[in-house]
Amino acid sequence: MADGFEMQEDGTLVEVNLSRDRLETHSVYCIVDEATKSIFLWKGRLSGVRKKFIGAHVANRMRNEQGTTFRVHSVDEGDETSGFFTALERCNSDTP
């Protein structure tokens, strides 16, 4: 299972149901994927520098909370990997 979160300007996270068609170019999202021990930080093409900076800080904080076996992967809109899309699919699935 994976959990999706949208980054807010103040550094807080709002849990959201994510899918490919719900990724907004002005937003920054974190996906915590238990199956691969990954935290994906997805940065929309039109998201602000401040939101991207805060997102990087929060993703690292999430990594520390999850444990050092987790890795943070920074993903820019348009440069998504298959691993990112697999984690994204897990956000709406009960299957690990």
Contacts in CASP RR format, 6 or more apart in sequence:
PFRMAT RR
TARGET T0000
AUTHOR 0000-0000-0000
METHOD contacts of the structure
MODEL  1
MADGFEMQEDGTLVEVNLSRDRLETHSVYCIVDEATKSIFLWKGRLSGVR
KKFIGAHVANRMRNEQGTTFRVHSVDEGDETSGFFTALERCNSDTP
1 34 0 8 1.000
1 35 0 8 1.000
1 90 0 8 1.000
1 93 0 8 1.000
1 94 0 8 1.000
1 95 0 8 1.000
1 96 0 8 1.000
2 31 0 8 1.000
2 32 0 8 1.000
2 33 0 8 1.000
2 34 0 8 1.000
2 35 0 8 1.000
2 87 0 8 1.000
2 88 0 8 1.000
2 90 0 8 1.000
2 91 0 8 1.000
3 15 0 8 1.000
3 31 0 8 1.000
3 32 0 8 1.000
3 91 0 8 1.000
4 15 0 8 1.000
4 16 0 8 1.000
4 17 0 8 1.000
4 18 0 8 1.000
4 29 0 8 1.000
4 30 0 8 1.000
4 31 0 8 1.000
4 32 0 8 1.000
4 91 0 8 1.000
5 13 0 8 1.000
5 14 0 8 1.000
5 15 0 8 1.000
5 16 0 8 1.000
5 29 0 8 1.000
5 30 0 8 1.000
5 31 0 8 1.000
5 32 0 8 1.000
6 13 0 8 1.000
6 14 0 8 1.000
6 16 0 8 1.000
6 27 0 8 1.000
6 28 0 8 1.000
6 29 0 8 1.000
7 13 0 8 1.000
7 27 0 8 1.000
7 28 0 8 1.000
7 29 0 8 1.000
7 30 0 8 1.000
7 51 0 8 1.000
7 54 0 8 1.000
7 55 0 8 1.000
7 58 0 8 1.000
8 14 0 8 1.000
9 50 0 8 1.000
9 51 0 8 1.000
9 54 0 8 1.000
11 54 0 8 1.000
11 55 0 8 1.000
11 57 0 8 1.000
11 58 0 8 1.000
13 30 0 8 1.000
13 58 0 8 1.000
16 22 0 8 1.000
16 29 0 8 1.000
17 91 0 8 1.000
17 92 0 8 1.000
18 29 0 8 1.000
18 31 0 8 1.000
18 88 0 8 1.000
18 91 0 8 1.000
18 92 0 8 1.000
19 88 0 8 1.000
19 89 0 8 1.000
19 91 0 8 1.000
19 92 0 8 1.000
20 85 0 8 1.000
20 88 0 8 1.000
23 29 0 8 1.000
23 42 0 8 1.000
23 44 0 8 1.000
23 77 0 8 1.000
24 44 0 8 1.000
25 44 0 8 1.000
25 45 0 8 1.000
25 46 0 8 1.000
25 47 0 8 1.000
25 77 0 8 1.000
26 44 0 8 1.000
26 46 0 8 1.000
26 47 0 8 1.000
26 48 0 8 1.000
27 44 0 8 1.000
27 47 0 8 1.000
27 51 0 8 1.000
28 41 0 8 1.000
28 42 0 8 1.000
28 43 0 8 1.000
28 44 0 8 1.000
28 47 0 8 1.000
28 51 0 8 1.000
28 52 0 8 1.000
28 54 0 8 1.000
28 55 0 8 1.000
29 40 0 8 1.000
29 41 0 8 1.000
29 42 0 8 1.000
30 39 0 8 1.000
30 40 0 8 1.000
30 41 0 8 1.000
30 42 0 8 1.000
30 55 0 8 1.000
30 58 0 8 1.000
30 59 0 8 1.000
30 62 0 8 1.000
31 38 0 8 1.000
31 39 0 8 1.000
31 40 0 8 1.000
31 42 0 8 1.000
31 84 0 8 1.000
31 87 0 8 1.000
31 88 0 8 1.000
31 91 0 8 1.000
32 38 0 8 1.000
32 39 0 8 1.000
32 62 0 8 1.000
32 66 0 8 1.000
32 70 0 8 1.000
33 39 0 8 1.000
33 40 0 8 1.000
33 86 0 8 1.000
33 87 0 8 1.000
33 90 0 8 1.000
34 96 0 8 1.000
35 87 0 8 1.000
35 90 0 8 1.000
35 96 0 8 1.000
36 83 0 8 1.000
36 86 0 8 1.000
36 87 0 8 1.000
37 66 0 8 1.000
37 69 0 8 1.000
37 70 0 8 1.000
37 71 0 8 1.000
38 70 0 8 1.000
38 71 0 8 1.000
38 72 0 8 1.000
38 73 0 8 1.000
38 83 0 8 1.000
38 87 0 8 1.000
39 59 0 8 1.000
39 62 0 8 1.000
39 63 0 8 1.000
39 66 0 8 1.000
39 70 0 8 1.000
39 71 0 8 1.000
39 72 0 8 1.000
39 73 0 8 1.000
40 72 0 8 1.000
40 73 0 8 1.000
40 75 0 8 1.000
40 84 0 8 1.000
40 87 0 8 1.000
41 55 0 8 1.000
41 56 0 8 1.000
41 59 0 8 1.000
41 72 0 8 1.000
41 73 0 8 1.000
41 74 0 8 1.000
41 75 0 8 1.000
42 75 0 8 1.000
42 77 0 8 1.000
42 80 0 8 1.000
42 84 0 8 1.000
43 52 0 8 1.000
43 74 0 8 1.000
43 75 0 8 1.000
43 76 0 8 1.000
43 77 0 8 1.000
44 76 0 8 1.000
44 77 0 8 1.000
45 76 0 8 1.000
45 77 0 8 1.000
45 78 0 8 1.000
56 74 0 8 1.000
59 72 0 8 1.000
59 74 0 8 1.000
60 72 0 8 1.000
62 70 0 8 1.000
62 72 0 8 1.000
63 70 0 8 1.000
63 71 0 8 1.000
63 72 0 8 1.000
73 81 0 8 1.000
73 84 0 8 1.000
75 81 0 8 1.000
75 84 0 8 1.000
90 96 0 8 1.000
END
